[in-house]
Amino acid sequence: MGIAWRQGETHVNEQTAVDAVPAHPSFAEAAKVWAKIGFLSFGGPAGQIALMHRELVEERRWISESRFLHALNYCMLLPGPEAQQLATYIGWLLHGTRGGVVAGTLFVIPGFFVILALSSAYALFQETNWLASLFYGLKAAVLAIVIDALVRLSRRALRTGFDRLLALLAFLALFVFALPFPLVVISAGVLGYLAARQAPSGRENGHRAKAPDLPSVIGSDFPEQKPTFRRAAAVVLVWGALWLAPFVFIAAVVGGANVYTDIGLFFSQMAVVTFGGAYAVLSYVAQQAVETYQWLRPGEMVDGLALAETTPGPLVLVLAFVGFMGAFRAPVGVDALTSGILGATLATWVTFVPCFLWIFLGAPYVERLRANVALSGALSAISAAVAGVILNLAVWFGLHVLFGRVERLEAGPVSLPYPDLATLDPVALFLTILAAASLLWWKRGIFQTLAICAAAGGLLALF
């Protein structure tokens, strides 16, 4: 009886703990968790979002499932890395502006310093045979990692037949017709909005978590931070000034026409149009960096993405690699390595400062839309469309990694890439299958998979 009573008491205590709202984390406690997430955020946006969900929703219950998904859907709509912006959003909900700044910054800082070190090594030693063989293996692993990211994101974003249809249409629009990403996203949002208005209860239920929200620090009754015109003007003024500050400094020190100005302007433009993160604009950035600015040589963009895959933080840090290589090859007033570091820092600054602007300006308004079923349906539809974007990237990578030459069929509205089958690289195909087996069957992590493929590529290069 005593044993049975103690077991029943334990069950009651556990249930009481689950039903209780967790204590609001202190700023220092939250900063430690954001630092942990920053150091462990491997695997691209899907892996990073899954990590934050596990840490913040499941384990600590700092934010409820519905609030997490609502914030994620808004971040999917924004230009820039959605995972970093999601961290900023949740940090803002927990501790206001300082919480958002710390969360978003710690998400980027570890990966930035790693990509800086790897970019330096790449620029200084890329002509050596061992480094070439290393990147040969890493390139093949990137394809498998992207496929794994697609599977992870699809499980969360594609819950209904309508979602799966939107993902398919988004893929076809990008891959077959080469339509602009913003047009695809806006169209998905409009379709989601109209579908939610026609059948609001069904659409809402299709995206609701399988179980009701557990009590969380940020739950349905969490106090709103009401938007005001004065606050919005202050946000635009402060973060706009921070965005423009490097250009004033560059003009004062080295003048207006130089590689730093080109890097700042180009990546400022990318910060406004990079809907879907690094995946969505990879081909455009590669084309401009190689053909227009000559910052990179052909094929080096894939090397940069392989570097970004080995680091924590957003994959859009690949832009820091591009900025590094551009400034390294055209130094102004300093040695090449210092110039590269300045170029990478500048590219990172103008890429991520706008992310804080988008969140701090828009989040208060988005919070007020949670009760609007139709607008929530639009945000959910955008999440589904992004799955089609990542599928498009996976196919794009598959063509360029596995084949030596890729052509493009132009016929009316159709702009379809296709490979020259005679240029299939069997070694790259083997390494890609090896990477896929490591991730999907052997359940190895990103680091282990990249290490396996890098080692295999190095060994195969000896024969």
N, C-alpha and C positions, 0 to 999 in steps of 0.2 A: 504493500500500500504506500509505504513511504517513498519507494522508488517511483511508483506510478504518479504520486503527487508531485514529486520533484520534476518529473518529465513534463507533466502538465503545466507546472509553474514556468519551466523553461520555455515551453511553447508560447505561453501567454506573454512572457517578457520579450521574446523575439517578435511577436506580433505587435506588441506595444511599441517596440523600437522602430518597426517598419512604418507604423501609422503616425509616429511623431515627426514633426517638421524638424529637420536638422538645424543646428545652430548656424547662424550667419557667419561665414569665415571672416577672420580678420584680414586686413590688407596684407600683412606679412605672410600669413598662411596661404592666401591666394597667390601671392608672388612666387612662393616656393613651388606651388603646383603648376603655374604657368611656365616656370623655368624647366620643370620636369618634362612637361609636354613639349617645350621647345627643343630639348635635347633628344627626345624620343620620336619626334614627328617625321618618321621615314615613310616611304611608300606612296608619295603623292597625295592629292587631295582626298581620295577615298580612304586611304590608310589613316591620314591625319584626322579626318572627321570621325572615323571609327574610334580612334584613340581618345578624342575629346568626349565622345559619347560615353565610352566606358568609364573614363575618369570623372566626368562631371554629372552625367545623368544616372548611371548605374551604381557606381561605387560611393560617390560623395553626395549625390542628390542635391547638388547646388542649383540645378535647373531641371524643370520637368521635361518629359519627352515632347509634349506638344509645343512648349515654348522653344525648345531646342530646334525642332523642325521648322517652326515659323521663322526663327532667325536665320536658319540655313537657307531657306527658300529666298529670303531677301538677299542674302549674300551671293547666291547663285545669279541673281539679276544684275549684280554690280560688275563693273570692270575690275580686273585684278584677281588676286588669289583668294578664293572663297573661304578656304580654311583659316587663313590668317585673319580675314575680316570677321569670321565667325568667332574666333578667340577674342578679337577686339570688342565685338558686340556683347558677348557674355561678360567680359571684364567690365564693360561700361554698365551693364545691368547690376553687377555686384557692387561696384565701388565708384561709379561715376566716371568722369573723364580720366582721372589718374589711373583707375583700374583698367580702362580700355587701352591707354597708352602703354602700361606695363605689360598687359597680356599680349597685345599686338607686337610690341618690340621684342619681348622674350621669345616669341614664336619665330622671329627672323634672325636674331643675333647669332645663335650657335651655327646655323647653316651658313650665314654670311662669312664668318671667319674661316670655316672649313672650305668653302668654295674659293675664298681668296687664296688660301694656301695651295689648293689643288690647281687653280688657274696659274699661279706663279710657277709651280712645277711643270705644268703643261707648256707654258710659254718658253721656259728655259731649256727643257729637256725633251720636247716632243719629237725631235729628229732621231732619237735613239731607238733602236730596234725593240728593246724591251717595253718601252712605253707604247709603241705602235701596236704590239701584240696584245698588251693589256687592254687598250681601248677597243681592239677588235673583238675581244670577248665581251666587254661591257656593252658595246652597241647591240649585240644580239640579246643580252639580258634585258635591255630597256624594253624591247617589244613584249616579252613575257610579263614584265612588271606592269605595263600599260593594260594588257589584257586582264591581269589580276585585278587592277584598279577598276576596270569596267565591270567585272563580276561583282565586286564589293558594292559599288555604287548602285548598280542595277537592283540588287536585293533590297536596298533601302528606298530607292526612288520610284521603282516600277512595280506598284502594288495592284494596279487595275489594268484591264484591257485598254482603256483609254490612254493610260500612261505609256504602255508598250507601243501603241500606235503613234503617239507623239514622238517617242524616241526613234522609231523607224523613219518617220517623215523627216525628222531633223537630220538623220544620217544621209538619207537620199538627197535632201536639199543641199548639203555640204559636199558630199562625195561625188554625186552625179551631176549636179547643176552648179556647183561652186558658188552658191548664194552667200552673201555676207552673214557672218555670225549674228550681228545685232538684229538683222531682219528675221532670222530663224527664231531667236529668243523672243522677240516682240510678238511674232505670230503665234508661238506656243502660248505665251501669256494671254493673248486675246482669246484663243480657243479655250483655254482653261477657264477664263472668266465667263465666257458664254455658256460653257457646259455647266459650270457651277450655278449659274442663274437659272438654267433650265431645270436642273435637278439638284438643288443645293444639298439636300440631306444625303443623297446617294454619293455625291462627289465628296462631301466631307467625310463620310464614313469610310470611303475608299482610302483615305490618307490618315485616318486616325490610328494611333498605336493600337496593337492587338489587346493590350490591357489598359485599364484606366491609369491616369497619372498617379504615381506615388507622391505623398507629401514631399515637397521640395522647397528649398530656400526661395527660388524664383518659381513660383507656381502661378495658378490662375488669379490669385488675389494679391500678387506682388504689386506694390504701389507704382503707378505710372510716373514717368518723368515727362511732364507735359511740354510740348513744343511751343515756343514763342518766337516771334519775329526777332526780338532783341537777341535771343540766344543763337538763332540761326545766323544772324549777321556777324556775331562775334566769332562763331565757328569758321565761317568763310574767311573772315579777315585774318584770324590767327593762322589757320592751316594753309590758306592761300599765300600768306607771307612766307611761311616756312618752305613752301613748295618753290617759290621764286627766289629765295635767298641765295642759292648757289649761283644763279645767273648774274646777280649783282656782284658777287664776289669774283667770279670768273672775269667779268668785264673790267673790274677795277684792277685785277692783278695781271692778266695776260691779254686783255682785249677781247673783242667780240668774235672774230673769225678764227676758230681753232677747233681741235678735235673735242675738247671738253664741251664747248657750246653745242657741237653737233650731237654728242652723246646725250647731253641734258635735254635738248629739244626733241630728239627722236624718241627717247624713252618716256618723256612727258606725254608725247602723243600716244605711245603704247599704253600708258597708264589710263588713258581715257577710253581706249577702244579694245583692251584685252579682255573682252567678255569670255568667260570660260577659262581664264588663267593662261598659263604658258602654252597649254595644248592648242588653244584656239588660234594663236597667232604665230605659231612656231615657223611655219613655212614662209610667212610674210617677213618675219624678222630675219630669217636666214637669207632670203632673197635680197633684202635691202642691205644687210651687213656684208654680203659677198659682192653683189653687183654694183650697188650705188655707192656705199661708203668704203668698201674694200677693207673692212675691219677683220673679216674672216676669210679663210680660203675655203674652197668647196669641200664639203664633208665635215668641217669643223663644228658646225652647229649641233650635229648628232653627238660629237665628242663632248660638247658643252652640256648637253642634256644628260649624257652618261655621268658626267661629273656631278650634276645637280641631283641625280638619282642616288649618289653615294652620300649625300649630305642630308641632315635633318632640315626641316623647314620647307617653305613653298617651292615647287618646281620652277616658279617664275624667277628664282634666283639664277637660272640659266642666263638671264639678261645681265647679271653682274659679270658673268664670264665674257659675254660679248663686249661689255664696256671695258673690261680689263684688257682684252686682246686689242681692241681698237686704240686705246690710249697707249698700250705697250708698243705698238708698231708706229705710232706717230707722237712721240713725247714732245712736250713743250716746256722748256726751261728746267727740266729735271731729268734724271736718268730713266731708262725705259721701265725698270721695275717699279719705281716710285710712281711714274706716270700711270702704269697699269693699275696700281692700288687706288690712285685717285679716280681713275675712270670707273673702276668697279664700285667704289663708294658713291660716286655721283649717280651712276645708273640705279643703284639700290635706293638711294635717297628719293629720286624723282619717281621711282616706281611705287614705293610704299607710303610716302607722305600723303598722296591722294587717297589711299585706302582709309586712313584715319578720317580724312575729310568726309568721304562718303558715309562712313558709319556714324560719326558724331552729328552730321547734318540730317541724315535720313532716318536713323533708328527711332527717335521719338515719334515720328509720324507713322512708321511701320508698326510700332507697338499699339497704336490706336486702331489699326486695321485688323487686329486679331479676331474681333467679333464679326467682321465682314466676310461672310462665307464666299461671296463671289471673288473678292480680291485675294483671299487665301487660296482659292482654286487656281487663280492665275499664277501665284507664286509656286504652287505645287506642280503645275504644268511645266514651268521653267526648269524645275529640277529634273523632270522626265526628259526634256529636250537635251539637257546637258549630257545625259547618258548616251544619246546619239552622237554628240560631239566627240566624246571619248572613243566611241566605236570608230568614228571617222579617223581619229588620230591613230588608232591601232592599225587600221588598214594602211594608212599613209606610211607608218613606220615599217610595216611588213613589206611593202613594196620596195622601200629604199634601203632596208637592211638586207633583204634576201636577194635582191636583183641588182645587177650592175648598171642597168639602164631602164628608165621608166619614161614612157611616152605619154602623150595626152591626146585623146580623141575629142575633136571639136566638131560638133554637128548641131547647128541651131542652138537651142538652149542648153544642150548637153556639153559638159566639159569634164570628161571622164579620164582619169589616169589609168594606165594599164602597163604591165611589165613586158619587157622583152624576155620571153621564157628561156631563150638560149643563154642568158646572162645569170641564171640562177647560181648562187654561191652555196654549194652543198655543205661547206664547213659552217657558214653562218646559219644554215637551216638546222644543222645538228646542234649547235650551241643554243639556238632558240628553243628547240625541243628540250634540251637539257635544263634550261632555265625554267621553262614551263613545268617540267616534272618536279623541279626543286620547290617551286612555289605552290603548285596546285595538288601534287600527289604526296610529296615528301613533307609538305607543310614547313619548309624552311623559311626563314625571314629574309628581308631584303638584303641585309648585309651578307648573309651566308650565300645567297644566290649569286650576288655580284662577285663574291670571292671565288666561288666555284667556276663561274664563267670566265673570269679574268685569268684564273690559273689554267683552265682548259685552253683558252685562246693562246696563252703563252706557250703551252706545251705543243699545241698543233702548229704554231708558227715555226717551231724548230725543225719540222719535217718538210 
